[in-house]
Amino acid sequence: MDQGAVKVIVHEVLGGVFDVFGAIAEARFVFAPSDQNDTDQDSLSALIEILPVCVRAKVSGGGELALLWSTADVARIQAITDNQEPKETLDEEDLARFE
């Protein structure tokens, strides 16, 4: 994929996505994209340890996009969208909504 297109997706599209989540959650999301080369196996394993919920999407024309979330953040977003109090933990049914 063209590097210019990647930067547009990361900064503009994902910035808009996080703006929407921020409006829903009444919170500000900060994202810091990193170069693919900066992600070694140990760093990725550590990241998945603290952000275990993954929402993936295939990009037409090739490639994939993944958003990693903490369980607490997903619980807060789900509670807001369901107009409920946030849960401490999420069960399989809760997580299935993000598949």
N, C-alpha and C positions, 0 to 999 in steps of 0.2 A: 504494500500500500504506500502511496506517496506520503512522504514525511509532512508535507504541508497540509494534506488532508487529515492526517493523524492529529496535528496540532489544533486544527479547527474543531475536530470532534472532541478532543480533550477539553479545550478551553471554552468553546462556545456551547456546544451541545450539552456536555456534562455540567458545565456551569449553569445552564438553564435548568437541567434536571435537579441539581442541588438547590437552586433557587426555589423551585416548586416544593421540594421536600421541606425546605426551610420555612416556607409560608404555611405548609400544612402543620408542621411541628412547632411553629412559632419559635424557631431556633435558627442560628446561622451555621451552615455547614462550610467547612474549609477543606479544600482538597489540594493535594500537592502531587501532581503527576511526576513520575520518575522515569528515567530512561530504562528501556527493557534490559539493557546491559548492566544496570545497577542491581538487578534482581537475581541473586544467586539462590541456590536451593535452601541454604540455611536461613537467609533473610525471608524467603517466601514461607518457609515452615513457621518461623516466628510470627509472621504477619497473620497467617491462617489461625494460629493459636489464639490470637486476641480478636480476630475478626472471622469467626467461623461460618457465618452465613454468606453464601456466594450466590449472586444472581448473574447468570451468564446469558449472553446473546451472541448469535452468529452474525457476522457482518457480511452482507451480500457482496460477492466479489472476492471473498476470502477473509479469514481472520475471525477473531472472537474478541468480545469485550466482557469484562467481569467487574462487578461491583462487590466489594467485600464489606460486610457490616458486622458490628458487634451485636450480640444477642440483645443487649439492653437497648440499643438504638432501634432494632427491628421491633422490639416489644413496645417502645414508645410510639413509633410510627403506626403500628397496628392498633394500639389503644386509641390514638387520636382519630384514625380513620373509622374505628368502630364505636367511637364516643364512649370509651370505657377507661377505667384506671389501668395503667401499665402493669403487666405481670412481671414477676421476678424471673421466671423461666418460661421458655416456650416449649410446647409439646410438639409432637410430629404433625398434628393437624394444623397448628399455627405455622410451622415452617413450610408445610406443603403449599401454602398460599403463595409462596415466593418461588415456586418451581416453574 
